[in-house]
C-alpha cells in the first residue's frame, strides 16, 4: 500500500469534487483515503486556506 501524502491527496480531493463528490465521506471514498484520514484532513484544510475549496454548511465542499 502506497502512502497517500498531503500533496497526492490534494490532487485527488480536487478531482473528487470535480466529479460531484461534495460530502466528506464521499470525497474520502473517492480518494481511497480511509486509512489516511489525518493526511486527508490536512490536505482539505490546506486547500481551504489556499482558497481552492470552500465549505458550504449543509451542502459540503465545492471548488472556489
PDB file with SEQRES, HELIX, SHEET and CRYST1 records, atoms N, CA, C and O in Angstrom:
SEQRES   1 A   64  UNK UNK UNK UNK UNK UNK UNK UNK UNK UNK UNK UNK UNK          
SEQRES   2 A   64  UNK UNK UNK UNK UNK UNK UNK UNK UNK UNK UNK UNK UNK          
SEQRES   3 A   64  UNK UNK UNK UNK UNK UNK UNK UNK UNK UNK UNK UNK UNK          
SEQRES   4 A   64  UNK UNK UNK UNK UNK UNK UNK UNK UNK UNK UNK UNK UNK          
SEQRES   5 A   64  UNK UNK UNK UNK UNK UNK UNK UNK UNK UNK UNK UNK              
HELIX    1 AA1 UNK A    6  UNK A   18  1                                  13    
HELIX    2 AA2 UNK A   24  UNK A   31  1                                   8    
HELIX    3 AA3 UNK A   34  UNK A   36  5                                   3    
HELIX    4 AA4 UNK A   37  UNK A   49  1                                  13    
SHEET    1 AA1 2 UNK A  53  UNK A  56  0                                        
SHEET    2 AA1 2 UNK A  60  UNK A  63 -1                                        
CRYST1    1.000    1.000    1.000  90.00  90.00  90.00 P 1           1          
ATOM      1  N   UNK A   1       0.839  -1.176   0.000  1.00  0.00           N  
ATOM      2  CA  UNK A   1       0.000   0.000   0.000  1.00  0.00           C  
ATOM      3  C   UNK A   1       0.890   1.248   0.000  1.00  0.00           C  
ATOM      4  O   UNK A   1       1.781   1.389   0.838  1.00  0.00           O  
ATOM      5  N   UNK A   2       0.637   2.136  -0.940  1.00  0.00           N  
ATOM      6  CA  UNK A   2       1.401   3.377  -1.031  1.00  0.00           C  
ATOM      7  C   UNK A   2       0.860   4.403  -0.037  1.00  0.00           C  
ATOM      8  O   UNK A   2      -0.347   4.488   0.190  1.00  0.00           O  
ATOM      9  N   UNK A   3       1.758   5.168   0.545  1.00  0.00           N  
ATOM     10  CA  UNK A   3       1.356   6.223   1.473  1.00  0.00           C  
ATOM     11  C   UNK A   3       0.734   7.370   0.678  1.00  0.00           C  
ATOM     12  O   UNK A   3       1.293   7.830  -0.317  1.00  0.00           O  
ATOM     13  N   UNK A   4      -0.417   7.815   1.130  1.00  0.00           N  
ATOM     14  CA  UNK A   4      -1.060   8.956   0.495  1.00  0.00           C  
ATOM     15  C   UNK A   4      -0.616  10.222   1.215  1.00  0.00           C  
ATOM     16  O   UNK A   4      -1.069  10.519   2.320  1.00  0.00           O  
ATOM     17  N   UNK A   5       0.267  10.952   0.577  1.00  0.00           N  
ATOM     18  CA  UNK A   5       0.775  12.188   1.156  1.00  0.00           C  
ATOM     19  C   UNK A   5      -0.266  13.292   1.015  1.00  0.00           C  
ATOM     20  O   UNK A   5      -1.244  13.151   0.280  1.00  0.00           O  
ATOM     21  N   UNK A   6      -0.044  14.371   1.716  1.00  0.00           N  
ATOM     22  CA  UNK A   6      -0.944  15.521   1.631  1.00  0.00           C  
ATOM     23  C   UNK A   6      -0.994  16.034   0.193  1.00  0.00           C  
ATOM     24  O   UNK A   6      -2.069  16.368  -0.305  1.00  0.00           O  
ATOM     25  N   UNK A   7       0.148  16.101  -0.473  1.00  0.00           N  
ATOM     26  CA  UNK A   7       0.195  16.580  -1.858  1.00  0.00           C  
ATOM     27  C   UNK A   7      -0.625  15.720  -2.803  1.00  0.00           C  
ATOM     28  O   UNK A   7      -1.363  16.240  -3.640  1.00  0.00           O  
ATOM     29  N   UNK A   8      -0.498  14.413  -2.673  1.00  0.00           N  
ATOM     30  CA  UNK A   8      -1.279  13.498  -3.514  1.00  0.00           C  
ATOM     31  C   UNK A   8      -2.758  13.648  -3.203  1.00  0.00           C  
ATOM     32  O   UNK A   8      -3.588  13.690  -4.111  1.00  0.00           O  
ATOM     33  N   UNK A   9      -3.084  13.729  -1.932  1.00  0.00           N  
ATOM     34  CA  UNK A   9      -4.488  13.844  -1.544  1.00  0.00           C  
ATOM     35  C   UNK A   9      -5.116  15.147  -2.022  1.00  0.00           C  
ATOM     36  O   UNK A   9      -6.293  15.169  -2.383  1.00  0.00           O  
ATOM     37  N   UNK A  10      -4.358  16.219  -2.029  1.00  0.00           N  
ATOM     38  CA  UNK A  10      -4.901  17.490  -2.520  1.00  0.00           C  
ATOM     39  C   UNK A  10      -5.355  17.350  -3.972  1.00  0.00           C  
ATOM     40  O   UNK A  10      -6.424  17.838  -4.339  1.00  0.00           O  
ATOM     41  N   UNK A  11      -4.552  16.688  -4.791  1.00  0.00           N  
ATOM     42  CA  UNK A  11      -4.920  16.471  -6.191  1.00  0.00           C  
ATOM     43  C   UNK A  11      -6.143  15.576  -6.299  1.00  0.00           C  
ATOM     44  O   UNK A  11      -7.040  15.831  -7.102  1.00  0.00           O  
ATOM     45  N   UNK A  12      -6.175  14.526  -5.486  1.00  0.00           N  
ATOM     46  CA  UNK A  12      -7.308  13.600  -5.517  1.00  0.00           C  
ATOM     47  C   UNK A  12      -8.595  14.264  -5.024  1.00  0.00           C  
ATOM     48  O   UNK A  12      -9.675  14.003  -5.556  1.00  0.00           O  
ATOM     49  N   UNK A  13      -8.479  15.116  -4.013  1.00  0.00           N  
ATOM     50  CA  UNK A  13      -9.656  15.811  -3.482  1.00  0.00           C  
ATOM     51  C   UNK A  13     -10.254  16.722  -4.545  1.00  0.00           C  
ATOM     52  O   UNK A  13     -11.468  16.726  -4.748  1.00  0.00           O  
ATOM     53  N   UNK A  14      -9.416  17.489  -5.222  1.00  0.00           N  
ATOM     54  CA  UNK A  14      -9.907  18.384  -6.275  1.00  0.00           C  
ATOM     55  C   UNK A  14     -10.607  17.560  -7.365  1.00  0.00           C  
ATOM     56  O   UNK A  14     -11.680  17.935  -7.836  1.00  0.00           O  
ATOM     57  N   UNK A  15     -10.004  16.455  -7.754  1.00  0.00           N  
ATOM     58  CA  UNK A  15     -10.590  15.583  -8.786  1.00  0.00           C  
ATOM     59  C   UNK A  15     -11.932  15.010  -8.308  1.00  0.00           C  
ATOM     60  O   UNK A  15     -12.891  14.935  -9.076  1.00  0.00           O  
ATOM     61  N   UNK A  16     -11.987  14.610  -7.041  1.00  0.00           N  
ATOM     62  CA  UNK A  16     -13.216  14.041  -6.486  1.00  0.00           C  
ATOM     63  C   UNK A  16     -14.345  15.071  -6.454  1.00  0.00           C  
ATOM     64  O   UNK A  16     -15.490  14.755  -6.775  1.00  0.00           O  
ATOM     65  N   UNK A  17     -14.019  16.296  -6.067  1.00  0.00           N  
ATOM     66  CA  UNK A  17     -15.041  17.349  -6.022  1.00  0.00           C  
ATOM     67  C   UNK A  17     -15.506  17.683  -7.440  1.00  0.00           C  
ATOM     68  O   UNK A  17     -16.698  17.885  -7.668  1.00  0.00           O  
ATOM     69  N   UNK A  18     -14.575  17.741  -8.392  1.00  0.00           N  
ATOM     70  CA  UNK A  18     -14.947  17.985  -9.791  1.00  0.00           C  
ATOM     71  C   UNK A  18     -15.898  16.908 -10.304  1.00  0.00           C  
ATOM     72  O   UNK A  18     -16.741  17.170 -11.162  1.00  0.00           O  
ATOM     73  N   UNK A  19     -15.757  15.701  -9.774  1.00  0.00           N  
ATOM     74  CA  UNK A  19     -16.593  14.578 -10.198  1.00  0.00           C  
ATOM     75  C   UNK A  19     -17.945  14.550  -9.488  1.00  0.00           C  
ATOM     76  O   UNK A  19     -18.747  13.644  -9.712  1.00  0.00           O  
ATOM     77  N   UNK A  20     -18.197  15.541  -8.634  1.00  0.00           N  
ATOM     78  CA  UNK A  20     -19.505  15.642  -7.995  1.00  0.00           C  
ATOM     79  C   UNK A  20     -19.577  15.124  -6.570  1.00  0.00           C  
ATOM     80  O   UNK A  20     -20.666  15.057  -5.999  1.00  0.00           O  
ATOM     81  N   UNK A  21     -18.460  14.760  -5.989  1.00  0.00           N  
ATOM     82  CA  UNK A  21     -18.429  14.315  -4.593  1.00  0.00           C  
ATOM     83  C   UNK A  21     -18.262  15.546  -3.707  1.00  0.00           C  
ATOM     84  O   UNK A  21     -17.219  16.200  -3.738  1.00  0.00           O  
ATOM     85  N   UNK A  22     -19.282  15.859  -2.923  1.00  0.00           N  
ATOM     86  CA  UNK A  22     -19.232  17.066  -2.115  1.00  0.00           C  
ATOM     87  C   UNK A  22     -19.201  16.806  -0.612  1.00  0.00           C  
ATOM     88  O   UNK A  22     -18.724  17.645   0.152  1.00  0.00           O  
ATOM     89  N   UNK A  23     -19.692  15.683  -0.194  1.00  0.00           N  
ATOM     90  CA  UNK A  23     -19.697  15.344   1.235  1.00  0.00           C  
ATOM     91  C   UNK A  23     -18.376  14.683   1.605  1.00  0.00           C  
ATOM     92  O   UNK A  23     -17.775  13.978   0.794  1.00  0.00           O  
ATOM     93  N   UNK A  24     -17.931  14.914   2.830  1.00  0.00           N  
ATOM     94  CA  UNK A  24     -16.640  14.385   3.286  1.00  0.00           C  
ATOM     95  C   UNK A  24     -16.508  12.890   3.050  1.00  0.00           C  
ATOM     96  O   UNK A  24     -15.499  12.430   2.516  1.00  0.00           O  
ATOM     97  N   UNK A  25     -17.519  12.133   3.445  1.00  0.00           N  
ATOM     98  CA  UNK A  25     -17.408  10.677   3.317  1.00  0.00           C  
ATOM     99  C   UNK A  25     -17.307  10.239   1.860  1.00  0.00           C  
ATOM    100  O   UNK A  25     -16.632   9.255   1.559  1.00  0.00           O  
ATOM    101  N   UNK A  26     -17.970  10.957   0.951  1.00  0.00           N  
ATOM    102  CA  UNK A  26     -17.866  10.628  -0.475  1.00  0.00           C  
ATOM    103  C   UNK A  26     -16.487  10.980  -1.028  1.00  0.00           C  
ATOM    104  O   UNK A  26     -15.935  10.244  -1.846  1.00  0.00           O  
ATOM    105  N   UNK A  27     -15.939  12.100  -0.582  1.00  0.00           N  
ATOM    106  CA  UNK A  27     -14.609  12.517  -1.042  1.00  0.00           C  
ATOM    107  C   UNK A  27     -13.553  11.547  -0.536  1.00  0.00           C  
ATOM    108  O   UNK A  27     -12.659  11.150  -1.284  1.00  0.00           O  
ATOM    109  N   UNK A  28     -13.655  11.163   0.738  1.00  0.00           N  
ATOM    110  CA  UNK A  28     -12.702  10.207   1.308  1.00  0.00           C  
ATOM    111  C   UNK A  28     -12.744   8.895   0.533  1.00  0.00           C  
ATOM    112  O   UNK A  28     -11.702   8.328   0.207  1.00  0.00           O  
ATOM    113  N   UNK A  29     -13.939   8.421   0.241  1.00  0.00           N  
ATOM    114  CA  UNK A  29     -14.087   7.168  -0.502  1.00  0.00           C  
ATOM    115  C   UNK A  29     -13.521   7.303  -1.914  1.00  0.00           C  
ATOM    116  O   UNK A  29     -12.812   6.414  -2.384  1.00  0.00           O  
ATOM    117  N   UNK A  30     -13.830   8.407  -2.592  1.00  0.00           N  
ATOM    118  CA  UNK A  30     -13.344   8.619  -3.956  1.00  0.00           C  
ATOM    119  C   UNK A  30     -11.819   8.723  -3.996  1.00  0.00           C  
ATOM    120  O   UNK A  30     -11.193   8.335  -4.983  1.00  0.00           O  
ATOM    121  N   UNK A  31     -11.226   9.244  -2.928  1.00  0.00           N  
ATOM    122  CA  UNK A  31      -9.767   9.393  -2.852  1.00  0.00           C  
ATOM    123  C   UNK A  31      -9.079   8.134  -2.342  1.00  0.00           C  
ATOM    124  O   UNK A  31      -7.850   8.056  -2.331  1.00  0.00           O  
ATOM    125  N   UNK A  32      -9.861   7.155  -1.923  1.00  0.00           N  
ATOM    126  CA  UNK A  32      -9.330   5.928  -1.323  1.00  0.00           C  
ATOM    127  C   UNK A  32      -8.453   6.281  -0.120  1.00  0.00           C  
ATOM    128  O   UNK A  32      -7.361   5.741   0.058  1.00  0.00           O  
ATOM    129  N   UNK A  33      -8.969   7.207   0.704  1.00  0.00           N  
ATOM    130  CA  UNK A  33      -8.174   7.767   1.800  1.00  0.00           C  
ATOM    131  C   UNK A  33      -8.640   7.320   3.183  1.00  0.00           C  
ATOM    132  O   UNK A  33      -8.301   7.956   4.182  1.00  0.00           O  
ATOM    133  N   UNK A  34      -9.409   6.239   3.254  1.00  0.00           N  
ATOM    134  CA  UNK A  34      -9.934   5.788   4.537  1.00  0.00           C  
ATOM    135  C   UNK A  34      -8.827   5.557   5.570  1.00  0.00           C  
ATOM    136  O   UNK A  34      -9.014   5.854   6.749  1.00  0.00           O  
ATOM    137  N   UNK A  35      -7.695   5.038   5.145  1.00  0.00           N  
ATOM    138  CA  UNK A  35      -6.602   4.745   6.071  1.00  0.00           C  
ATOM    139  C   UNK A  35      -5.653   5.926   6.271  1.00  0.00           C  
ATOM    140  O   UNK A  35      -4.694   5.833   7.037  1.00  0.00           O  
ATOM    141  N   UNK A  36      -5.919   7.025   5.588  1.00  0.00           N  
ATOM    142  CA  UNK A  36      -5.044   8.202   5.642  1.00  0.00           C  
ATOM    143  C   UNK A  36      -5.834   9.440   6.070  1.00  0.00           C  
ATOM    144  O   UNK A  36      -5.642  10.530   5.531  1.00  0.00           O  
ATOM    145  N   UNK A  37      -6.723   9.256   7.047  1.00  0.00           N  
ATOM    146  CA  UNK A  37      -7.631  10.320   7.440  1.00  0.00           C  
ATOM    147  C   UNK A  37      -6.914  11.578   7.921  1.00  0.00           C  
ATOM    148  O   UNK A  37      -7.332  12.687   7.587  1.00  0.00           O  
ATOM    149  N   UNK A  38      -5.847  11.428   8.697  1.00  0.00           N  
ATOM    150  CA  UNK A  38      -5.152  12.622   9.201  1.00  0.00           C  
ATOM    151  C   UNK A  38      -4.547  13.421   8.044  1.00  0.00           C  
ATOM    152  O   UNK A  38      -4.600  14.651   8.056  1.00  0.00           O  
ATOM    153  N   UNK A  39      -3.980  12.748   7.059  1.00  0.00           N  
ATOM    154  CA  UNK A  39      -3.446  13.454   5.887  1.00  0.00           C  
ATOM    155  C   UNK A  39      -4.579  14.056   5.060  1.00  0.00           C  
ATOM    156  O   UNK A  39      -4.420  15.133   4.485  1.00  0.00           O  
ATOM    157  N   UNK A  40      -5.722  13.370   4.994  1.00  0.00           N  
ATOM    158  CA  UNK A  40      -6.884  13.915   4.288  1.00  0.00           C  
ATOM    159  C   UNK A  40      -7.310  15.240   4.920  1.00  0.00           C  
ATOM    160  O   UNK A  40      -7.564  16.218   4.218  1.00  0.00           O  
ATOM    161  N   UNK A  41      -7.386  15.262   6.253  1.00  0.00           N  
ATOM    162  CA  UNK A  41      -7.794  16.484   6.958  1.00  0.00           C  
ATOM    163  C   UNK A  41      -6.816  17.632   6.702  1.00  0.00           C  
ATOM    164  O   UNK A  41      -7.229  18.772   6.491  1.00  0.00           O  
ATOM    165  N   UNK A  42      -5.526  17.325   6.723  1.00  0.00           N  
ATOM    166  CA  UNK A  42      -4.516  18.347   6.431  1.00  0.00           C  
ATOM    167  C   UNK A  42      -4.656  18.850   5.004  1.00  0.00           C  
ATOM    168  O   UNK A  42      -4.556  20.051   4.754  1.00  0.00           O  
ATOM    169  N   UNK A  43      -4.887  17.938   4.068  1.00  0.00           N  
ATOM    170  CA  UNK A  43      -4.988  18.310   2.656  1.00  0.00           C  
ATOM    171  C   UNK A  43      -6.198  19.194   2.402  1.00  0.00           C  
ATOM    172  O   UNK A  43      -6.083  20.210   1.716  1.00  0.00           O  
ATOM    173  N   UNK A  44      -7.347  18.831   2.939  1.00  0.00           N  
ATOM    174  CA  UNK A  44      -8.550  19.636   2.688  1.00  0.00           C  
ATOM    175  C   UNK A  44      -8.445  20.993   3.389  1.00  0.00           C  
ATOM    176  O   UNK A  44      -8.957  21.995   2.890  1.00  0.00           O  
ATOM    177  N   UNK A  45      -7.777  21.019   4.550  1.00  0.00           N  
ATOM    178  CA  UNK A  45      -7.558  22.293   5.244  1.00  0.00           C  
ATOM    179  C   UNK A  45      -6.642  23.197   4.418  1.00  0.00           C  
ATOM    180  O   UNK A  45      -6.908  24.392   4.286  1.00  0.00           O  
ATOM    181  N   UNK A  46      -5.573  22.639   3.864  1.00  0.00           N  
ATOM    182  CA  UNK A  46      -4.667  23.430   3.023  1.00  0.00           C  
ATOM    183  C   UNK A  46      -5.394  23.966   1.791  1.00  0.00           C  
ATOM    184  O   UNK A  46      -5.186  25.114   1.398  1.00  0.00           O  
ATOM    185  N   UNK A  47      -6.240  23.145   1.183  1.00  0.00           N  
ATOM    186  CA  UNK A  47      -6.994  23.604   0.014  1.00  0.00           C  
ATOM    187  C   UNK A  47      -7.932  24.749   0.378  1.00  0.00           C  
ATOM    188  O   UNK A  47      -8.142  25.658  -0.425  1.00  0.00           O  
ATOM    189  N   UNK A  48      -8.492  24.711   1.576  1.00  0.00           N  
ATOM    190  CA  UNK A  48      -9.363  25.797   2.013  1.00  0.00           C  
ATOM    191  C   UNK A  48      -8.560  27.069   2.275  1.00  0.00           C  
ATOM    192  O   UNK A  48      -8.978  28.155   1.874  1.00  0.00           O  
ATOM    193  N   UNK A  49      -7.415  26.948   2.941  1.00  0.00           N  
ATOM    194  CA  UNK A  49      -6.568  28.112   3.216  1.00  0.00           C  
ATOM    195  C   UNK A  49      -6.083  28.736   1.903  1.00  0.00           C  
ATOM    196  O   UNK A  49      -5.988  29.958   1.791  1.00  0.00           O  
ATOM    197  N   UNK A  50      -5.779  27.899   0.923  1.00  0.00           N  
ATOM    198  CA  UNK A  50      -5.328  28.378  -0.385  1.00  0.00           C  
ATOM    199  C   UNK A  50      -6.466  28.987  -1.197  1.00  0.00           C  
ATOM    200  O   UNK A  50      -6.222  29.617  -2.227  1.00  0.00           O  
ATOM    201  N   UNK A  51      -7.708  28.807  -0.744  1.00  0.00           N  
ATOM    202  CA  UNK A  51      -8.864  29.360  -1.446  1.00  0.00           C  
ATOM    203  C   UNK A  51      -9.336  28.520  -2.623  1.00  0.00           C  
ATOM    204  O   UNK A  51     -10.132  28.993  -3.434  1.00  0.00           O  
ATOM    205  N   UNK A  52      -8.865  27.298  -2.731  1.00  0.00           N  
ATOM    206  CA  UNK A  52      -9.254  26.433  -3.846  1.00  0.00           C  
ATOM    207  C   UNK A  52     -10.546  25.673  -3.567  1.00  0.00           C  
ATOM    208  O   UNK A  52     -11.273  25.309  -4.491  1.00  0.00           O  
ATOM    209  N   UNK A  53     -10.824  25.439  -2.296  1.00  0.00           N  
ATOM    210  CA  UNK A  53     -12.013  24.700  -1.890  1.00  0.00           C  
ATOM    211  C   UNK A  53     -12.727  25.502  -0.813  1.00  0.00           C  
ATOM    212  O   UNK A  53     -12.098  26.078   0.074  1.00  0.00           O  
ATOM    213  N   UNK A  54     -14.052  25.528  -0.905  1.00  0.00           N  
ATOM    214  CA  UNK A  54     -14.857  26.179   0.125  1.00  0.00           C  
ATOM    215  C   UNK A  54     -15.850  25.170   0.683  1.00  0.00           C  
ATOM    216  O   UNK A  54     -16.237  24.218   0.003  1.00  0.00           O  
ATOM    217  N   UNK A  55     -16.256  25.390   1.923  1.00  0.00           N  
ATOM    218  CA  UNK A  55     -17.250  24.529   2.557  1.00  0.00           C  
ATOM    219  C   UNK A  55     -18.539  25.314   2.709  1.00  0.00           C  
ATOM    220  O   UNK A  55     -18.552  26.404   3.279  1.00  0.00           O  
ATOM    221  N   UNK A  56     -19.633  24.746   2.190  1.00  0.00           N  
ATOM    222  CA  UNK A  56     -20.947  25.354   2.338  1.00  0.00           C  
ATOM    223  C   UNK A  56     -21.721  24.522   3.350  1.00  0.00           C  
ATOM    224  O   UNK A  56     -21.979  23.339   3.127  1.00  0.00           O  
ATOM    225  N   UNK A  57     -22.085  25.139   4.448  1.00  0.00           N  
ATOM    226  CA  UNK A  57     -22.746  24.432   5.542  1.00  0.00           C  
ATOM    227  C   UNK A  57     -23.961  23.654   5.055  1.00  0.00           C  
ATOM    228  O   UNK A  57     -24.847  24.201   4.399  1.00  0.00           O  
ATOM    229  N   UNK A  58     -23.984  22.375   5.386  1.00  0.00           N  
ATOM    230  CA  UNK A  58     -25.086  21.513   4.999  1.00  0.00           C  
ATOM    231  C   UNK A  58     -25.017  20.983   3.591  1.00  0.00           C  
ATOM    232  O   UNK A  58     -25.744  20.049   3.251  1.00  0.00           O  
ATOM    233  N   UNK A  59     -24.155  21.556   2.752  1.00  0.00           N  
ATOM    234  CA  UNK A  59     -24.064  21.137   1.354  1.00  0.00           C  
ATOM    235  C   UNK A  59     -22.763  20.416   1.042  1.00  0.00           C  
ATOM    236  O   UNK A  59     -22.728  19.558   0.160  1.00  0.00           O  
ATOM    237  N   UNK A  60     -21.688  20.754   1.758  1.00  0.00           N  
ATOM    238  CA  UNK A  60     -20.417  20.077   1.544  1.00  0.00           C  
ATOM    239  C   UNK A  60     -19.371  20.984   0.929  1.00  0.00           C  
ATOM    240  O   UNK A  60     -19.437  22.209   1.031  1.00  0.00           O  
ATOM    241  N   UNK A  61     -18.400  20.345   0.286  1.00  0.00           N  
ATOM    242  CA  UNK A  61     -17.245  21.046  -0.268  1.00  0.00           C  
ATOM    243  C   UNK A  61     -17.430  21.318  -1.754  1.00  0.00           C  
ATOM    244  O   UNK A  61     -17.964  20.489  -2.490  1.00  0.00           O  
ATOM    245  N   UNK A  62     -16.979  22.494  -2.180  1.00  0.00           N  
ATOM    246  CA  UNK A  62     -17.059  22.906  -3.585  1.00  0.00           C  
ATOM    247  C   UNK A  62     -15.775  23.609  -3.983  1.00  0.00           C  
ATOM    248  O   UNK A  62     -15.087  24.195  -3.146  1.00  0.00           O  
ATOM    249  N   UNK A  63     -15.460  23.544  -5.269  1.00  0.00           N  
ATOM    250  CA  UNK A  63     -14.310  24.269  -5.782  1.00  0.00           C  
ATOM    251  C   UNK A  63     -14.644  25.739  -5.842  1.00  0.00           C  
ATOM    252  O   UNK A  63     -15.764  26.111  -6.193  1.00  0.00           O  
ATOM    253  N   UNK A  64     -13.699  26.565  -5.508  1.00  0.00           N  
ATOM    254  CA  UNK A  64     -13.913  28.015  -5.490  1.00  0.00           C  
ATOM    255  C   UNK A  64     -13.489  28.628  -6.809  1.00  0.00           C  
ATOM    256  O   UNK A  64     -13.593  29.841  -6.988  1.00  0.00           O  
TER     257      UNK A  64                                                      
END                                                                             
